[in-house]
């Protein structure tokens, strides 16, 4: 009797369990369960990929390459690096106590490699930096090296001697710390608000470092800075007797009129020393002197003009080049009429 009751109870429990499983299976058909599992797997994979991408982007900004300092927890540094783009190039700006001091730009070669790798979906973010020492280093890597050196030097001695110097061997400007080269200023390492003059950029970056590191007074010049090359003497032209002279503004004309007829009937040649004047007889020779730089040229009048108020003569492009007024377009001049000798 007990055996029969136990058997019946077991059978009841077994069928009850099967009924629960069957009901659960009916509620979530096999296809839906598979799709749900697939969505869960995809969600996990997407989340993992997002986390990896974020980590890679953070590594791009925070990495300090092979020169990373093994600082202890809680130890403060005075530098930080901001990765950004500047005129289409990847850049990294080094801040010292929240003041921008130097901006590092990727070389054209590194920029091209990054563009190529970004266009290749099989290449992961942040893999452009090669471990090969012959490869050009990216801007973040170079900024990190300088930041690490600064932090290390400050930890060793807070009173740093920061100076600027002309490197005669490499023909470039550099910033020194305790007479040791910290960084070279060139077309890939500039002042964040660059003056587009390497000497000025070097001096200003050095003085920012001096002020932010140990509040040192600014430097007034760069040690060993080469003196500017002497400018060539203005061209002087020997002439005959001057009949009269006057001053005013000169302009020039050339490409658009080359080959056309002048008022005298001859073809205009922009490569010949000629000029247009409102009243002087054709064939008259005049000496035109640029009052800004002292350069002079003799031209022959063969055309009429200029007709713009305030201008006294219009010279050919060849004459304008000698006068040094191609870029400016106009220049204050002295016009001296020379006695004509059979012209």
Secondary structure, DSSP 8 states (H G I E B T S, - for coil): -HHHHHHHHHHHHHHHHHHHHHHHHHHS-HHHHHHHHHHHHHHHHHHHHHHHHHHHHHHHHH--GGG-----TT---SEEEEEEEETTEEEEEEEETTEEEEEEE--HHHHHHHHHHHH-TTS-TT----S-TTS---HHHHHHHHHHHHHHHHHH-S---EEEEEETTTTEEEEEETTEEEEEEBTTEE-TT--S-HHHHHHHHHHHHHHHHH-----SS-BT---------------S-EEEEEEEEEEEE-GGGTTSB-TTSSB--TTSSEEE-SSS-TT-EEEEEETTT--EEEEEEEE----STTEEEEEEHHHHHHHT-TTTSEEEEEEEEE--S--
